[in-house]
């Protein structure tokens, strides 16, 4: 499946422009902006701690996505060592399903 998002590392940059305080989440490899959080300075609404934390959470998304993909691969491999009629097998299948749904949601498919 071809991914519809930028998988390269994303970073947060803080930029002050006249009249604005801006946080960018960007992908340096492609020189592209992933998202931007902007507050108008003259209205005295600074970026909050939550805004900044959200920017870093967004920036970590590609790494988290890749980690979940690795988890799914490892879980599939672990199924080879488990009796397919066991409760443990069913539990691993449920974990795989939950992680696949999470990735589908991240791709905008749900």
N, C-alpha and C positions, 0 to 999 in steps of 0.2 A: 504494500500500500504506500503510495506517495504521500508524504506528510504535507500539510498545507500551512505549515508554520516554520519559522526560522529556528533551526536547532542549535545554531552557534551560541556561544556564551553571551549572555545579556548582562549589561552593567547599568548602574545608576549614576547619573551625572546631575549635579546641582548647578543651575545657571541662573544668574540674576540679570534680568533685562529691565529697561526703564519701565517702571510701573508694574512689573510682574516678578514673582518668584516662581521658578519653574524647576521641576524635577523631571528628567527624562530617563526612561529605560530604553537603552539602545543596544543594538548588536554591532559591535565594532567591526567584525569580520565583513559585514556587508554595508557598513556605514549607514545603517537604517535605524529609524526611531520606531520602537515597539509601542510605546505609549508615553503620554506626557501628563503630568499633574501640574496645574497652573493655579495660582492664586493672585488676584489683583492686590498689589501692595497698598495702594492708596485707600483701600477699604479696610485696612488693618486686620486682614484675615490671613495670618501666616500659615504656612504649611504646618500641620499638626504632627505629633509623633506618630499617629496612626497613618497619616499620609506617607510619611517617610518609610515606616515599616511595610506598608502595602507596596511601595515601589520596590523595596528589596525582595519582598515575597514574589512579586511578578518577575523580577530579574532572575530569581532562582528556579523559575518554572521549567526551563529546558533540562536542567540537571535533575530535578525531581521526576520529570517525565521519563528520562533515560533510566533512572534508578528503578522506577516502577516497571519499565520494560524488562530490565534485567531480573527483577523479582519474578515476573511472570515466566521467563525462560527457566529460571531455577526451579520454580514450582512445577512446571511441566516435566522437567528432568526428574524431580523427586517422585512423581507419579509412577515412574518405571519401577521403583523399589517398594511400592505399596500394593497390597492386595486390592484389586478393583472392587471387591464386594465389602470392603471394610468401611467403618465410619471415618477413619482417618483419610481415606481416599476421597470420600464425599466432602470432607472439610477442606481439603486442599483444592478440590474443584471449585468450591464456593469462594475461596480466597482468590483464585484465578479470575473467576467471573466478576467479583467486586473490583479487582484491579483493572480488568478490561473495560468495565463500564466507566470507571474513573477516567481512563485514557480516552474513551469515546467522548465523554463529556468535555474533556480538555480540547478535543479536536472539533467540538461544536456539532457533534453527531447526535446528541441527545437533547 
